[in-house]
Amino acid sequence: MEALQNTNLIRKQIMLSDENIEKIEAIAKKQKLSVAKVVRTAIDSFNPNAEDSGDDSELMALVSLRLKEAIKDTAKTRKRLNKTLNKIESRGL
């Protein structure tokens, strides 16, 4: 077990998904660290006061692509729905 650099540690109970637990355990095993140390390292690496890097262009491009696909699929579905409704109305149902 690794030596603790900070002796003022406080125990906290958190809830994680099965997927999160699998990931954190795999990281801990690969890095030969405890799960707790992996969590502390992840928290230490996160800076909530950091300014946005502005390098979101790839993410925005992906979001834009997926949104365009969703709009296209929605338009197709509406066409099919309207066609079906017109058939039902023409049959007097």
C-alpha positions in Angstrom: 0.0 0.0 0.0 1.4 3.4 -0.9 2.5 5.8 1.8 0.0 8.7 2.4 1.6 12.1 1.9 -1.3 13.9 3.6 -2.2 12.5 7.0 -5.3 14.7 7.2 -7.4 12.4 5.1 -11.2 12.3 5.6 -13.2 9.3 4.7 -16.1 10.0 2.3 -18.6 7.6 0.9 -19.4 8.0 -2.8 -21.6 6.2 -5.3 -20.2 5.0 -8.6 -21.7 3.1 -11.5 -20.4 -0.4 -12.3 -18.7 1.0 -15.3 -16.9 3.6 -13.1 -15.8 0.9 -10.7 -14.4 -1.3 -13.5 -12.5 1.7 -15.0 -11.0 2.8 -11.7 -10.0 -0.7 -10.7 -8.4 -1.3 -14.0 -6.5 2.0 -13.7 -5.4 1.2 -10.2 -4.2 -2.3 -11.2 -2.3 -1.0 -14.3 -0.7 1.9 -12.3 -0.1 -0.4 -9.2 -1.9 2.1 -7.0 -4.8 1.8 -4.6 -8.3 2.9 -5.9 -8.2 5.7 -3.3 -5.0 7.0 -4.7 -6.4 7.0 -8.2 -9.4 9.0 -7.0 -7.2 11.5 -5.2 -5.0 11.9 -8.3 -8.0 12.4 -10.5 -9.4 15.0 -8.2 -6.0 16.8 -7.9 -5.7 16.9 -11.7 -9.1 18.7 -12.0 -9.0 22.5 -11.8 -12.5 23.9 -11.5 -11.1 27.4 -11.8 -9.2 26.7 -15.1 -10.3 28.8 -18.0 -11.8 27.0 -21.0 -9.1 25.9 -23.3 -11.2 26.9 -26.3 -10.1 23.8 -28.1 -13.6 22.4 -28.5 -13.7 22.6 -32.2 -13.6 18.8 -32.7 -16.3 18.3 -30.1 -18.5 21.0 -31.6 -18.0 19.5 -35.1 -19.2 16.1 -33.8 -22.1 17.7 -32.0 -23.1 19.6 -35.1 -22.8 16.4 -37.2 -25.0 14.4 -34.8 -27.5 17.2 -34.6 -27.8 17.4 -38.4 -28.3 13.6 -38.6 -31.0 13.9 -35.9 -32.8 16.6 -37.8 -32.6 14.6 -41.1 -33.9 11.5 -39.3 -36.7 13.5 -37.7 -37.7 15.0 -41.1 -37.8 11.5 -42.7 -39.9 10.2 -39.8 -42.4 13.1 -40.1 -42.8 12.5 -43.8 -43.5 8.8 -43.2 -45.9 9.7 -40.4 -47.8 12.3 -42.5 -48.0 9.7 -45.3 -49.4 7.2 -43.0 -51.9 9.7 -41.5 -53.0 10.7 -45.0 -53.7 7.1 -45.9 -55.7 6.5 -42.7 -57.7 9.7 -43.3 -58.4 8.8 -46.9 -59.8 5.4 -45.7 -62.2 7.2 -43.3 -60.8 5.4 -40.3 
